[in-house]
Amino acid sequence: MIPADPNMLFCYINTGLRDKYEDLEDMASSEGFDVREITDRLEAAGFRYDSSAGKFIAGGSKEP
């Protein structure tokens, strides 16, 4: 189950990316969630996906 709270979601996603999945798309496929929905929710809470680091980080602005 995907956490509703944005801070818990941030931790949940980053833990999965660190421990189990190669990238966000791999995790989304395995866990059954939509990448765009998760990215939008986390960006609204002040996080952004850093593809070079393979995790969400603080700073809601999108990558250039």
C-alpha positions in Angstrom: 0.0 0.0 0.0 1.3 3.4 -1.0 1.4 5.9 1.9 -0.9 8.9 1.7 1.3 11.2 3.8 3.8 12.9 1.4 6.7 12.6 3.9 6.0 8.9 4.4 5.6 8.5 0.6 9.0 10.1 0.1 10.6 7.7 2.6 8.7 4.7 1.1 9.7 5.4 -2.4 13.4 6.2 -1.7 13.8 3.1 0.5 12.4 1.0 -2.3 14.7 2.6 -4.8 17.7 2.1 -2.5 17.0 -1.4 -1.5 15.0 -3.2 -4.1 14.5 -1.5 -7.5 16.7 -0.2 -10.3 14.7 2.9 -11.0 11.3 4.6 -10.5 9.7 2.9 -13.5 10.8 -0.5 -12.3 9.3 0.2 -8.8 6.1 1.5 -10.3 5.7 -1.6 -12.5 6.3 -3.9 -9.6 4.3 -2.0 -7.0 1.4 -1.1 -9.3 1.5 2.7 -9.2 1.6 5.5 -11.8 5.0 7.3 -12.0 3.4 10.6 -13.0 0.9 10.5 -10.0 3.7 9.8 -7.5 6.0 12.4 -9.0 3.2 15.0 -9.0 2.3 14.3 -5.4 5.9 14.5 -4.2 6.6 17.6 -6.2 3.6 19.3 -4.6 5.2 18.4 -1.3 8.5 20.0 -2.2 10.4 17.0 -3.5 11.7 16.2 -7.0 13.1 13.1 -8.7 16.8 13.3 -9.4 17.3 10.7 -12.1 21.1 10.8 -11.8 20.9 10.0 -8.1 18.0 7.6 -8.6 16.0 9.1 -5.7 13.7 11.9 -4.7 15.4 14.9 -3.1 14.2 18.1 -1.4 13.5 20.9 -3.9 10.3 20.7 -5.8 11.5 22.4 -9.0 11.8 20.0 -11.9 15.1 19.1 -13.4 16.3 21.4 -16.3 
